[in-house]
Amino acid sequence: MLCTVRSALGAILILGGASFIAKNFLIVLAPQYDLPYVIAPMFLAMDSLTFWSLIKGVDRARWDARGTGCQRAQSWMNWLDMAS
């Protein structure tokens, strides 16, 4: 079930991105065909991602366990030093 929801969300985001690109091409190449509802899928994608983030949330324990970016980079550097 969760995989299906994530796949659907991914497809909606791809469609939203494609509509954004299409809108920009229309503005530049064919302004007479520029319609305001071309980017409607983009707003659907943004709303879907917002609701997914609000419902799914963040697992605070996993987030804290990952550490900060500097800690991860340092552990990576330590691993490289041990490997050589």
C-alpha positions as CSV (number, residue, x, y, z in Angstrom):
1,M,0.0,0.0,0.0
2,L,2.7,2.4,1.0
3,C,4.7,1.7,-2.1
4,T,1.7,2.4,-4.3
5,V,1.1,5.7,-2.6
6,R,4.7,6.7,-3.1
7,S,4.6,5.6,-6.7
8,A,1.4,7.6,-7.3
9,L,3.0,10.7,-5.6
10,G,6.1,10.3,-7.8
11,A,4.0,10.1,-11.0
12,I,2.0,13.2,-9.9
13,L,5.2,15.1,-9.2
14,I,6.6,14.1,-12.7
15,L,3.4,15.3,-14.3
16,G,3.6,18.6,-12.3
17,G,7.2,19.2,-13.4
18,A,6.3,18.4,-17.0
19,S,3.4,20.9,-16.9
20,F,5.8,23.6,-15.5
21,I,8.2,23.0,-18.3
22,A,5.4,23.0,-20.9
23,K,4.1,26.3,-19.6
24,N,7.6,27.9,-19.9
25,F,8.0,26.6,-23.4
26,L,4.6,28.0,-24.3
27,I,5.4,31.4,-22.9
28,V,8.6,31.6,-25.0
29,L,7.8,29.7,-28.2
30,A,4.0,30.2,-28.6
31,P,2.6,32.9,-26.4
32,Q,-0.7,32.9,-28.2
33,Y,-1.3,29.3,-26.9
34,D,-0.3,30.2,-23.3
35,L,-3.2,29.1,-21.1
36,P,-3.4,29.5,-17.4
37,Y,-4.7,26.0,-16.7
38,V,-1.6,24.3,-18.3
39,I,0.1,24.4,-14.8
40,A,-2.9,23.0,-12.9
41,P,-1.0,19.6,-12.5
42,M,1.8,21.5,-10.9
43,F,-0.5,22.8,-8.1
44,L,-1.9,19.3,-7.7
45,A,1.6,18.0,-7.3
46,M,2.5,20.6,-4.7
47,D,-0.6,20.0,-2.7
48,S,-0.1,16.2,-2.8
49,L,3.5,16.5,-1.6
50,T,2.4,18.9,1.2
51,F,-0.3,16.5,2.4
52,W,2.0,13.5,2.2
53,S,4.6,15.4,4.3
54,L,1.9,16.4,6.8
55,I,0.5,12.9,7.1
56,K,3.7,10.9,6.9
57,G,5.8,13.2,8.9
58,V,9.4,12.6,10.0
59,D,10.6,9.8,12.2
60,R,12.5,11.9,14.7
61,A,14.5,8.9,16.1
62,R,15.8,8.0,12.6
63,W,16.5,11.6,11.8
64,D,18.6,12.1,14.9
65,A,20.4,8.8,14.3
66,R,21.5,9.9,10.9
67,G,23.4,12.8,12.4
68,T,24.2,16.1,10.7
69,G,25.8,16.5,7.3
70,C,29.2,17.3,8.9
71,Q,29.1,14.1,11.1
72,R,28.3,12.0,8.0
73,A,31.1,13.6,6.0
74,Q,33.5,13.0,8.8
75,S,32.5,9.3,9.2
76,W,32.9,8.9,5.4
77,M,36.4,10.5,5.6
78,N,37.3,8.2,8.5
79,W,36.2,5.2,6.4
80,L,38.4,6.3,3.5
81,D,41.4,6.7,5.8
82,M,40.9,3.1,7.1
83,A,40.5,1.8,3.6
84,S,43.8,3.1,2.3
